[in-house]
């Protein structure tokens, strides 16, 4: 996959993207960003969770001037939750360019929104009904808008927003760029596109189905501050011969492998900021078994020849379903079984459900591992070390010392002490990692439609 620096993106945005921890563009971003930067209208067909926000957000911010204090971009979304999520991501992308995005949605005091509008945001992300309210009050003017984006267009139409969308797009200057993103393309969407888009470029991204039947897949719901201890307990219980731990960002990878090393695990890290020589050395150690745990960003999930991996641990849930498939595909190769465990915070459960939906595979819930289970795992490893030494190593030089010890000590007590020395008991020393911004995902259509029809404002 391509890096963002290959897509013609300016330095302030590349800096923001790096700060967010993303190293590679998703397929929808690779295909949509270049023509969008060139000013073309876009029709994008892709599921939620494929990186659509950055696909339209990066060109939107590139085309927005921080020196012009009026609304230059509008993004329409079907729900208040999505409006908040999109605005937050656009603010992160635009942080070094000085671009401000404001979410506008029903259910929040409109006077509070009017006060926030006095800060002169350049981008408005809103639900159609509430945006119409502001247009009627003349608290939002669209006469300087250069770009209009319809996000989750099929959902907006199914929720009855088609008339509002038409009124909003009619109020926006005709000399503008328009982007429409939708998971499906029913006739009303195509009719809307034919009416309001000019010679649009169609970009379609098909969801990949899960093709890893040999892999046992689990998730553990856990608080962010508990994740590192839970990971260590899993490593103690599973005793993986060769494992990859995936972190979302380069900073996370550095912190993780350093913390694991301090706790006595054989770990090294790999990500895109490392020199090629360093990456080659890390991979050499991992392939030769000198390192048992490879901590990596998604770079290691693509294009690297890694075999023999028994376990994959998603310390951070991946940003899109395709990345999930690539990650867990590092194990269970050549017909062998493998195990993948994903740590999910309560706020990320919706994103996990999206991965299940797109991948068409149910991921089994696993209970939190206990301290006792981790200790039992370490004790089991100690016994295996002793039995392995009996079979493979020259132990005759230690026989006279052993006989001397047995002459003065009970054999059971002596062996217990040896096992204790060999057991790396689970460490309870707290380790503080930088907290990652949680991924948020809108609820599935089924979950939303089970509730009452939402207020159109």
Buried (B, 14 or more C-beta within 10 A) or exposed (E): BBBBEEBEBBEBBBBBBBBBBBBBBBBBBBBBBBBBBEEBBBBBBBBBBBBBBBBBBBBBBBBBEBEEEBBBBBBBBBBBBBBBBBBBBBBBBBBBBEBBBBBBBBEBEBEEBBEBBEEEBBBBBBBBBBBBBBBEEEBBEBEBBBBBBBBBBBBBBBBEBBEBBBEBBEBBEEEBBBBBBBBEBEEEBEEBBEEBBEEBBEBEBEBBEBEBEEBBBBBBBBEBEBBBBBBBBBBBBBBBEBBBBBBBBBBBBBBBBBBBBEBEBEBBBBBBBBEEEEBEBBBEBBBEEEBBBBBBBBBBBBEBEBEBBBBBBBBBBBBBBBBBBBBBBBBBBEEEEBBBBBBBBEEBBBBBBBBBBBBEBEBEEBEBBEEEBBBEBBBBBBEEBEEEEEEEEEEEEEEEEEEEBEEEEEEEEBBEEBBEEBBEEBBEEEBEBEEBEBBBBBBBBEEBEEEEEBEBB
